[in-house]
C-alpha cells in the first residue's frame, strides 16, 4: 500500500450562481501578463453548452486523455509514429477561434479623437496583433446563461437528446465551474517530451517548470479538459497551479476565497497509489467506484502508519481526518469526478445539481410536498445528462446521489416546519439523522474553516529537523549555541 496525500477541491453545483467572481479573482492574480490574455485557469461554463474552449469534450477531435488497451492506459494523442510526426506541428490543438482572440477597446480615441461631425467610438483591438477587430465572435463565457439556446446547448455532447432544449417544459440550465483537475494520472505530464510538467509528491499539485518547458504543446493536446494553455509571448505552457503559494501558507485558493455562493470545499484525501493503474483499466461505468476504492480512511491506524512511512506528516493526516472533501467523496458518496472516462483520474469533484426541486402533477409542476421524492425521470436536469458528465454514463451512481440530496432536503424541511419527515426517507437513501444534519451544516451554515481544511505545508524530502529550521527553530538554536559559547569564554566577545 503506497499511501499518498492529495489536496483536492469539490464543487456543489446546486449553489453556483454563475457570477464569475472566482474567474476574475484567479485572472487578476495569476494570468494578467502579456500572452495570457485568453487564459482562464478558472472558468464557469453554462450547461448545456459547448464550454471553453469550444467543444473541449470532443475527444474524437482533440484526442485528449487516455484509452485502455490491454493492461495499459495509453494516450490518445501519442504513439510512436504520431509523436514523431507531431513534433513540430500539433494537429489536434484548439485554434484561437476555439478560445477567442483576446481584445480590448481603444478608449484613448474617445478623448483623443480630432474634432469632427461624428461621435468618436472605442473600436475593439486585438491584444495579440493590435489590429482592429471588426466583429467580436467569442469570449470565455460567450454563451453565458444561454442554456436553452439551440445554437449552443444542442451542441453539448452530454445531452441524451437535443430536443430537450427545444421545449420550455424540458429545457434546463446549470453552471459548471472548472479548474485544472490535478489528476492522479495526468496525461499532460505523461505527454511532455521535455519532462517540464510534474506532479508534486507532497500535495499532488501538477505544475509546469518554466525553465524546462520548450513549448512543444504535447501537454495541451493530451489534456482532455484543455486546462493547459500556451503563452504565445513567452513560448511556454501555463496552467492552474492550485494557488500553491497561498496553500503552502495556509491560505485557501483565490477562487474558493472569493466564491460568493460558497460552493467550494478544499481538503486532503489519502489514496493508494499502487491501485491507480489497475483502476484506470475498468469500464467507463465502473470508474467512479474504482476511484472511490483508491481513497483511504484517514482514521484507519494502518493507513496512518503507511502514510507516515511515506513522509506524510501528522498535520496532513489530521487534516485528512477533518477533510470536508473526504466526507463528500467517500463517506457520503455524493461528489463525483468530471468525465472519469477520460482516464486521467481527476482530483476535482462535483455534487450534481437538483434545482429546481419539482415533481410532476398532471400537466403542471408543483413543489415537493409531504416528503414526496420525485422519480429520477421527472427531474428537470436529466439524470442521463449528469451521468454522462460525472459518472461515465452510470445512471445508478447519479440516482444514488439524488436520493440522498432529496432526502436531506425533505428531512430538514420537516425539521424546520415542526413536521418531522418519515425516517424511512433517510433510510431508503442510506442516511441517518446524524448524517443528514452533518450534510445540512456543511452545505449551509458551515464556517470557513469547516469548508476549507488546509494543513501546514511539508516540502518533499524534508526531515523534522529541517522543517524546524525553516520554521525558525534553527535561528533559536544558533542563538542559544552562541550564548553558550560566550558563557564558556567568560562572557567575553571576540
N, C-alpha and C positions, 0 to 999 in steps of 0.2 A: 504494500500500500504506500504510494507516493503522495503524501498529503501536502497540498499547496494552498496558498491563500490568494483570493482574487477580490479586488474592490469592485463592487457591482452597483448598477443603478436600475431601479424599477419604476415604471410609469403607470399611473392609474388613469386610463383613457376616459373614464366617465367624468373626470374632474377637469380635463383640459378644456380651456375656453378659447384657444386659438389666438391669444393676444400677442404672441411672438416676442414677449419680453425676454424669454430665455435666449432666443436667437440674437437679439440685439445686445444682450449682456455679453454673450460669447464673442460676437463680432467686434465689439468695442475693445475688448481686452486682447484678443488673440489674432485677429485677421483684418487689421486695418492698414496693412502695409501695401506698397506697390507690388502688384502681381497677385494679390489675394482678394481683389475686389469681388470676384464671383464666388469666393469660398464661403460656404455657410457650414461650419463644423457642426453646428446645431441648427436644424431647420424644422419647421412644423408644416406638415402636409395636410391638405384637406382630402378626406377619403369618403367615397370612392373618387379616385383621380389618378393622374399619371405620375405624380411625385416629382422629386428633384434629385438628380437630373431627370428629364422626361423619360419615362419608361424604364427606370433603373431595374425593375423586377424582371425584365425580359432577358433571361439568360441565353436564349437562343440567339439573340443579337449581340449581347455583351460578353457572353461566355465567362461569367464570373462564378466563383465558388468551386466546389468540388463534386466529383461523381464517384460513387462506389464501384470499383472494378476488381472483382475477385476479393482478395484480402487487403486491398489497399484503397485509399481515397486519393484520387489523382485530380489535379487542377484541370478544369475545362479549358483554360486559356493557354495551357502549355503542353508540350510534348517535344520529343527530340527534334523533329523536323520543324514544328510550329515555332519553337523557341528561337531557333537559328534564323528562320525567315522573318521573325518579328523583331529582331534585334534592333533595327533602326527604323522600324515602322510598326505601330500597333494598330491592326485593322479593326479591333473591337472597342476602341476608345470612344467615349462620348464626344460629340463635337461641341463647339462653342454654342451652337444653336440648341443643343440639348440642355445646356445650362442657360445662359443668356449672355449677350455681350454687355458687360458692365458699363453703365453710363452715369453721367452727371449732367447738370444743366449749366448753361452759360449765363450765370446770374450777373456776371460783370457787365454784360451787354445791356441789362436793364438800366443801369446807372450811367454807363459809359457810351451808349449809342449816340451818334451825332443827331442834331435836331432834324426832324423830318415830319412828314404828314402822317406817318403810321406809328402806331404804338409799338415800341420795341418789345421783343419776346426773348425768352431764355430757351434757346434750342438745346436739344439733347445732344451731348457729345460723348463719343466712345472714350472710356477710360483706358482703352488699350492703344488705339491709334490716334486719338484726339480729334478724329474727323466727325462731322455731324452725322447723326442717325436720323433718317427720315421717318422711320416707323418702328417704334419700340414694340417688339413682338413677344417679350417674355421677361420673367424675373424669377426669383427663388420661390415666390408664392403667387405666381401669376394666376392660378386657378383657385385662389383663396376663397372659401365659402361657396364654391360652385359645385358642391357635391351632387346636385340634381341636374347638372348640365350634361346633355348628351355628348357635347364636344369633348369633355374631359372625363367625366365619370364612366362613360361607356367604354373607354379605353383601359380601364382598370382590369388587369388580368385576373384579379381575385373574385370578380363578380361571377356568380354561377350563371346569371342570365342578364344580359344588358338591358332587357326590357324592364327590369326592376326600377331603373331610374327614369323611365318614361311615363310613369303613372304617379300622381300625387299621393295615392293611397299606399304606395310601396317605397317611394324614394326615401333616402336617408342620408345622413351626413355625420361624420365624426372627424376628429383631428388625430394626427399621428406624429408626435414629436420624435425626431431621430438624431442620435449622435453615433459616433463610432462605437461598435459593439465590443471592442477589445476582446475578441474571440479567443477561446481556448485552442482552436486550430486555425489561426489566422492565415487565410490564403495570400494576403498581401506579403506577409513575412516569408512564406514558402516560395513566392514567385520572384523575389528580388535577387538578381544576379550579383549585386554588389554587397548583399547582406547588410543593407543600410537600415532595414526595418528589423526590430527585435521586440520581444515580449519580456518585460521586466520580471525577474524572478521574485521580487519582494511583494509586488502587488498586482501583477498581471497586466499592467498598462502597456499598450502597444505604441511604440514611438518610432520616429524616423531620425537617424543620425545624419544631420545636415552636412557634416564633413565627409561622410562616406557616400552619400547619395550622388548618383551620376545622371539622374534624370531619364532612366530607361523607360519608366512608366509601366513596367510589367505589373506593379502593385495596383495601379488604377484599373487595369484590365481584369486582374484576378479578384479584386474585391467585389463581391456580388451586391453589396449595399452602396457602392460608389461613394464611400466616405474617405477616399484618399484623393487629393487634388494636386494638380501640377501648377507650380508657381512659374508663370511664363517670364517673369523678370529675373528670378534667381536660377531657374532651370532645375529646381529641386522639388521633391514631393513633400506635401504637408498634410496634416490631418489633426483631428481631435486628440488632445493629449490628456484628456480626463482631468484637466486643471491640476496636474500633479504638483506644481509649485504651491498651490493652495492646499491640496490634500495632505502633502507632506508636513505642513504646519498646522494641521488640524482644522483647516477651513473647508467648508463644503464647496463643491463645484459652482462656478458662477451661474450656470443655467439653473441649478437647483436652488441656489441662494435667492435668485430673483423671481422664481416661479410664483406667479400670482395665485394660481389655483392650488398650490401645494400638492401637486400631483406626483412629485418625485420623492423616491426613497433611496438613500445611499447606505450601503453596509457591506460587510465582509461575508464571503462564502468560503468554506473549506471544501476542497474537492480532491478526488483520487485521480491523479494524472495518469496512472497506469491503465485506467479504463477508457481513456478518451478515444484511442484508436479503434477499439472494438465497438464502442458506442456509435461511432460515425458510420459503421457498416450496416446499421439497422435500416429497415424500411422507413420510408418517409413518415408514415403514420405512427411509427414507434419511436421516433427520435426524441419527442418530448419526454417520454418515460425514461429513455436511455440517459438523457441529460439529468433528470431528477435523480436517477440512481447514482450518478457520479458525485452528487452533493452529499457531504457527510455531516453527521450530527456533531456539532462542536461540543456538546455536553458529554459525549462518549469518551471515557478515560483513554481507551486505546487510540482513538483518533487524536486526542490531545498529545499523547506520548509520541505518536508518529509525526505530528505536526512540529512539536518541539525538536525532535531529532532532525527534522528537515530545515530547522532555522526559523520557524515561525515563533515569534515572541509571545510571551504571556499576554501582553496587551492586545495583540491581534486575536488571540484565542478568545479573550474576554469580549472583544468587540464582535466576534462571530457569534458568541452566545446571545448577545443582545441585539443582533442584527435584524432590522425590520425586513430586509430582503430575504433572509433565511425563512422567516415566518411566512412571507407571501409566496415564495417559490416552492419550498419543500414541506413546511409544516402544514399549511392550509391549501397548498397546491392551486393557487389562484393565478400567479403570474406566469406568463408563457413567453418563449423566445420568438423573435421575429424571423419568420421563414427558416425554420430549422432544416428544411430540405436542401438549403444551400450548402450544408455540411461544413460550416465553419465553427460550430458550437458557440453562437453569440452569447455574450455575457451582459446583455441588457434584456429586461423582461417587461412584459406588458400585461396589465389586468384588463381583460376585454370590457368594452362598453355595454351598458344596458339601456341608456336613455333613448327615448322616453319609456317609462315603465307603463306598458299598456297591455290589456287583454282584449280580445275581440268579442264583442257582444252584438251579434247580428250584423247590421250594416254600419255600426258605429264603433268608435273607440272610446273605452272608458278606463279610468284609472283602476288599478287593482283595489279590491275591497274585501274585507273579511278574510284576509290571509290567503286569497286565491293566487296561485302561482301560474303564470301563463305557460302554455306549452311552447317549446322552442320554435315551432313552426309559426307562431304568432308574433315573434319578436320583430321589432322594427328594423334592427340591424340583423340581417340574415346570419344564422349560425354557420351556414356553408361559407359565407364570406369570411367570417372570423376564423374558421377552421383553416381556410387556405392561407390566411395571413399569418396566423400564430401557431398552428398545430400540425403543419404538414398535411392538411386535409382531414385530420381526425376529428369528426364531429363529436364523438363521445367525450373527449377531453374538454372541449369548449362547453358542452352541455353540463358537465360536472361543475365547471366554474360558475356557469349561470345559475344553477340551482343553489349554490352557496351564497352568491351575491343577493339573489332574490330572498333567500331565507333570512339573511341578516336584515334586509330592509323590512320585511314583514314583521320580524321579531321586534325590531326597535320601534316600528310604528305602533305596535301593540303596547309596548312598554311606555312610550311617551303619552299615549292616549288613555292609559289605565285599563286597557283591554288586552290582557296577555294573550299572545298567539298560541295556537296549538303546539305543544312541544314536539309533536310528530313532524312539524315542518322543518325544524332544525335536524332532527334525527334522520329524516329522509335525505337531507343534504350532506350528512356526515359531519354535523357540527353539534356542539353542546352550548349551553348558556354561556359558560366561561369563554369559549372560543368566539361566539358571536359578539360578546362585549369587547373582547380584545380587538377584533376587526373593526368594530364600530369606532373605538377610540383611535385606532391607527388611521382610519380613513377620514376622521372628522376633527377631533379635538386634541390629537396628539401634539405635543410640543416639538419644537425644532430639533432638540437633541434626541427625541424618540424616533423621528423620521430620518435622521441622519446620524449614524453611529460610525465615526471615523476614528480609527486608532492612531496612536503616535507612529510616525514612520520609522521603519527599520531598514537601513540600507543593506543590500545583498552582501553577504560575506562578513558583516560586522561582528566582532566579538563583544561580549558585555563590557569589557574594559574600554574598547574603542567607542562604544556608544556613550559611556560615561564621560569620556574625554570630550566628545563633541557636544555633550550637554553642559559642559562647564566644569565637570568634576576634575578634569585634567589640570585646569588652571589652579584650582584649590589645592590639589596635591603638590603642584610645583611650589606654590607659595608656602605651604606647610614644610616642604623639604628645605626650602631656602631659609626659613626661620630656624629649623633645627640645626642647619649648618652654622648659622650665625651664632646660635647659643653655644655650640661646641667651640667656636673660636673666641668665646668670652665676650660676645656682644660687639666685637669689632668688625666693621665692614671694610673689606679691602677696597 
